[in-house]
């Protein structure tokens, strides 16, 4: 029951760390309370796993210390991830914005990691609950499967997102036990919920999707927006949710690729007798236009509108202000913002500065990526550097 390394959490970061430490001759035990390893990998990317991004850089991550992730990302880059996948024979394809997906199935990723664990003599115990951890010269991990002892303990327990997949706050509990600070956690990459009159007026638009630019707190994302029965979703909304704070409005440009004011002038000259809704329905979904005209815009013939009227129409379409009631929370969030304070960790090894042999990797750390493969890249990179450090110690 004695190992060189115990890793708690058999997700992307934990499996990566286990492989790297095992490669370097360390005896490794990987523990997880779930019945299957890497359950979140299996559902990621619609079952295709958006496993990295060609353009990954530190600018794509949120953290109290935006420089912390640089070291790990430089030592295990997106190109290293590609090499790892290609060496295993996993075919992939690129989608918009540099997102890379498996051609076939996310199961290939899990199979690759588990095979690498077998090759490097990693022991995996699933359906194992942790009761307590005791520190001596090493660590005693008390579980419902017995007590396991190690010199190096790695916490790769993930965040609080998608609790139905087994997410818990265990990693934060362990960090607090050893005196590490926790940056307050929130749901990230998550849809918004609308309530009251706003919800009543917009719920009829459910199912409509269109490209927009969403902005909040000096951040902007040009992606698709989707109206839902509960609020608004789609990549643009998920991205901006990581920057939004309760009570704030989101500025939405519904026609980011068109100078609406100049276009309206052209339509007024050539089609002055036609109504606003008629011409707008040629460039926006008709249901959205009908709602828009009822709420914000006088639906009159273009020739009857003043320059001031046209200014208002253009302004509303380029800078629609929408105030969500809340996000959907951890239930549907793809990631957890916040986590173990990076000030407590070494950026080169992921080891706790004041607790010899204790490491934190992956989503449990206060490093959160944008949508599009960046969080997987952080998992691979942070797991890699911790595994190398443990294997070299």
Helices and strands as residue ranges (DSSP letters): E 2-8, H 12-23, E 28-31, H 39-43, G 44-47, E 50-53, G 58-60, E 61-62, H 70-75, H 78-87, E 92-94, G 96-98, E 99-102, H 107-119, E 122-125, E 130-135, E 139-143, E 146-155, G 163-165, H 170-177, E 182-188, E 192-193, H 196-202, G 203-205, E 209-216, E 219-227, E 231-233, H 235-241, E 250-253, H 260-270, H 276-280, H 286-295, G 302-304, H 307-318, E 320-322, E 326-327, G 329-331, E 335-340, G 342-344, E 358-360, G 362-364, E 368-369, H 374-392
